[in-house]
Amino acid sequence: MSDTETDAPGPAVIRREPGRLLWEQLLDDLRRRLDVDAFTDGFPGELALVEEYGVSRHTVRQAVKVLRDEGRVVGTRGRPSRQAEPVEIAQRLGALYSLHESVRAMGLEQQSVVRALDTRADGVIAARLGLEESTPLVHLERLRFAGGDPLALDRVWLPHDLAAPLLTADFTTGALYERYAELCGVVLTGGEETIQPILPTPAEHRLLGGSPSTAAFSIRRLGCAKGRPVEWRQTLVRGDRFVLRADFSAKDGYQLDLLGSPDRKDPRR
């Protein structure tokens, strides 16, 4: 299969090959097309796939059954299959944001790929934490998964004098805030946060997956413990898997800050 065929949203040519069953080839190509969001008008029915690929209905049924087992498409007996909607992770505005706890509340399995865990200096981040620019920081970068799919790219900087014990911690599972409390005695009590929709860079999109047109929430947080800044965090969360909810009342309405408001505090200060 050529690179052009691989990147195209249309069907690939399915041919008999030694050692590969037709339904396995069809399954691979349907997965590819789902990954590039090729079925925006709905997942095709069995007869449509038979005609499109030139294979038997039995071959189509075997491939689609695997997609159902994987949760990529949904459908019941007598009803056509359709592409499954991603599970949305909900976070309530005004609460101490914990992506780990939000995912846990949905009952989804979660894990992380640790891309960096080291000590480094960053003058800009140190200043945001109220430290001298040369102050060493513990830096943690993780690609976080929920339900087996990428959810967020998380980058965190912590004061080294507080967070040094975290350098030997395992962050493939579990929550940073739990480790920070257990190993360092640091418990977040509040802070400032900015949430803004953005389009990820191509490199970030390759890590996060989803449709090429999917925006992400950029979450920047200055976390504090008893008034001291103890965390600077930048998190990109897939916009098709994360929603924000807020309470409101007839008296007060929503309590929101707008970017550019003259009364809005700069979280970098």
N, C-alpha and C positions, 0 to 999 in steps of 0.2 A: 504493500500500500504506500503510495507516495505521500510526501509532506503535504501536498495540496489537498489530497483526499482526506488526510488526517485532520486538517484544520477546517475543512468545509463542513457546513451544517447538514448537508445532504447525505444520503446513504452511500456507503462504500460498496464496492462490488464484492459479493460473496462467492468464492470459488471453492471447489473441493480441493483440499490440500492434504497430503499424507500426514497422519498424526494429529489432525485437527478436525473436530466435528463441526458441521455447519452451524448448529445452534450455538456453539461456543464462539464462533466468529461473529455471528449475529449479536450475541450478548455483548461482546467487546465493542462492537460498533454502536449499539444502542447506548451503552454507558458513555461512550465518547460524545455522542450527540446530546445526551442529557447534560454532560459537563459543560458543553458550549451553549446551553440554553436554546437548542434547536427546535423544541416543541412548544413554541409560544402560543400556538393556536390549539394546543391540546395533544395529548399522547395518542398516536394512531391506534385504531382497532386492529384485531388480528387479520382481517381480510385486507385492510389497507397495507399492512406490513408484508403480507404474502405477495401482493402485487408489486410493492415498492422494491422488495429485495429478490423476488423471483424464487422463493423457497416455499417449502410445504407449510401447511398450517400447523403440523406437529412440531416442526422446527421452531416456528414462532412461539408456540405455547411453551416449549421448554425454556427458551430465552426469557420470555416475559415472566414465567414463574420465578426464576432466579431474581429478577428485578423486584418482584413483589416481596420475596423473602428478605431482600436487602433493604426494603422500605423505600426504594427509589420510585416505584409506582404503586398505586393502590387500586383495588377493584374487588368486586365480589362476583360470585357465580351469577351469570345472566346479565351482568353489567359490564360495560367496557372499562378497561384500565385507564387510569389517568395519572399524570405525574404528581407525586406526593409533594405537598407543601412543606417547606422547612418548619421545624418547631421553633416558635418564637420564644426567646428568653425575655421575661418582663422584669423591669426594674422600676421601682416607685421613686419619683422625684422627692427630694427632701430627706431621703434616708441615707445612712452611711453606706455608700456603694460598695458592694462585694459581688463581683461577677461569680466567684466560686459559690457563694450562698444562693444566688439567683438560679444558677444551673442546678444546684443540688435540689432546690425546691421544685424543679420541673421533673425530677427523677431521672435525669440523664447521666450516663457515665461520662466522666471527664478525666482528661489527662493532659500533660503538657510535654512539648519537646523543648528542652532548655538549649537555647542558642548561644547564650553567654551568661557566665557567672564569674565575676572577677572584681578586682580593685582597679579603679582608674580615677584620673583627675579630669574634671570638666568645670571650668571656671563659671560658665553660664549657669549650670545646674546648681553648683555650690552656692552661688549668690542667691538663687531662688530659695535655697534652704537656710539662708541667713548665715552662711559660712564663708571663710576666706576662700578665694578662688583656687588656691593650691591644696585645699583640704581633700584628702582621699575619700572616695565614695565607693560603696558596694553597688555594683551594677548587675541587674538581672534582666535578661530578655528571654521571653517564652512565647512559643506558638501554642495557643491553647485550643483544645478540642472539646466538643460537647456532642455526645451521641455518635462519636466516631468521625465527625466532620469538623474542619477548622472553624473556629468561632472568633478568635481575637489574637492580635499581636500585641503583646504586653511588654513595655520597657519601664523599668523602675530603677531609681537611684536613691540610696539610703546613706546617711552619715556612717562612715566607717567605724567611728568610736562606739556607735551603738550596735551596728549590724554585722560586725566582723564574724560572729559565730555562724551566720547564715552561709558563709562561703563554703562550708562542708555539708550543708543540708541538701536533701533530695527534694527537688521541686518538680519532678515528673508527675507527682500526685500531691494533693493537699493544697491548702491555701497559704499564701504569703503571710497574711495577718495572723494566722494561727502559729506559724513558725516564729514570727517576729515576737509574739507574746511569750511563747514557750521557751525559746532559746535566748532571747535578749531582754525580756521583761518590758517590752514596749507595746502599749495598747493604744491604738488610734482612738481619739475622742472627737475629732471633727476636722474641719479644714475648708478649703475652697476648691471648686470644681468648675470647669468649662466644658460643655458638650457641644460639638459642632459637626454637622454633616460635611463630609469631604469625599472626593474621589481618591482612592488609594493610588500610589505610584504603581507602575507595571511590576516592579519587584515585590511590592507588598501584595498586589493582587495575586501573583503567582503563589504566594504563601497562603493567603486567605481563601482562594478559590471563589466559587460562585460565578454568577453571570458577569461578563466583562463590564456591563453597565451598572453593576451594583455599587451603590455608595456605601460608605462606612461612617460610623460615629467616631469622631476623634474626641477622646476623653482625656483631659489634662487635669491632674489633681495635685494639690499641695496638701498633704495629710499632716495633721498635728497631734501631738500627745501632750496634754496639760499645757497647751500654749506654745510648745516648741515644734518647729517644722521637723518632721522625721521621715518624710517621703515625698519625692517628686515622681509622678507617674504619667506616662503617655501611653494610652491604650487605643488601638484601632479595633473596633468591633463591627463585624459584618452587619450592614443595615438590613439585610433580608432575614436576619435571625434574632434581632434585638429590638425591643420597643421600650419606650419610656412612658410611664403612667403618672398622673398627678391627681390629687384630690383638689376640689375647689368648693367654695361656698358662695351663696348669693351675696353675702356681705363683703367678703374679701376677694373673691375670684381667685385666679391663679397668681402665685407669687413668682414672677420670672424677671430675670435681668436680660436686657438686650445688649448685644455687642455694640459698642460705641456710645452707650449711655454715659453721660458725664458723671453720674453718681456711682458707676460700677467700679469696683475695686479691681486692680490688675493682679491676678493670681501669681504673677512672677515676682511681686514685691514681698 
